[in-house]
Amino acid sequence: MPTINWDSAIHYARLVKIAEDVQPAAEYSAQNKTDIQALGYAFLQTLYGNELATEVSPHAGETVTYGFLAVSATKELVAIVRGTDTILEWIHDAAFLMLPNPIHDSAGMTEDGFTAIYKSLRTDRKPQSTSAMASIGAYVHAGQARTVTVAGHSLGGALATLLTLDVALNTECRQPVIYTYASPRTGDHLFAGSFNAAVAESYRIYNRSDLVPCLPPFLPLPYEHTNTGVELVAPMNAIEDDLGCEHHLTTYLWLMDRMRGGQSYPVDVDCRGKAYPGPLATSSGA
């Protein structure tokens, strides 16, 4: 297990939480941008993409807001990618089919739904606009960014994994950093191996009781995680035995805060088990 700084992991998770609080059809508000600024970054661009296609989703294929690019005074560019409620539908619907890795031909196969969304990830609502990776590359090439950190939760973790490999291989930033939370497996063993070789600093954080990081399964296709997993374990009966509760980013924030000995992040009210030992309201501390 890689050594991890929990303050840093929580910091990037808070940025992801800002992205998750923006409705898919909405734009980033002045308050959202103020919240990003409070964490040390100036908002640059919105990341758009196609909605995750599921059998029951009436919005499959629609253009939605997935996250944002922002930059710090030290020229750290962050690419933040949210999760989606339709990940639970995807668990039930997906055939977990594989497609060739969209980044380069020799790096294995990736899950078809994640691949389709990643290929649509861009910085304008128009389908043919600049890709997320190309925008990041342009900021780096222009000297507006010196380092790149990518972070995502759930589906956003899979998209962040693809984006980080793309940045590492196809921009002037050869050492991007990635934090993912509750990420499903993104591709096969060849893809995971190429990621491990190209991305030196990676933190794949997962809750032992969360089903999403266990998918897609090893069989019948050889899906495999990247080799940088950091496991979180909740006290018994602290979290309701519910797929959504185990998967929520608020649960991850609480678990990470416990790892650093903090009491700043409460679990959602509906997800607190009978043995929940955490805070009942958000403190002003972080």
Secondary structure, 3 states (H helix, E strand, C coil): CCCCCHHHHHHHHHHHHHHHCCCCCCCCCHHHHHHHHHCCCEEEEEEEEECCCCCCCCCCCCEEEEEEEEECCCCEEEEEECCCCCHHHHHHHCCCCEEECCCCCCCCEEEHHHHHHHHHCECCCCCCCCEHHHHHHHHHHCCCCCEEEEEEECHHHHHHHHHHHHHHHHCCCCCCEEEEECCCCCEEHHHHHHHHHHCCEEEEEEECCCCHHHCCCCCCCCEECCCCEEEECCCCCCECCCHHHHHCHHHHHHHHHHHCCCCCCCCCHHHECCCCCCCCCCCCCC
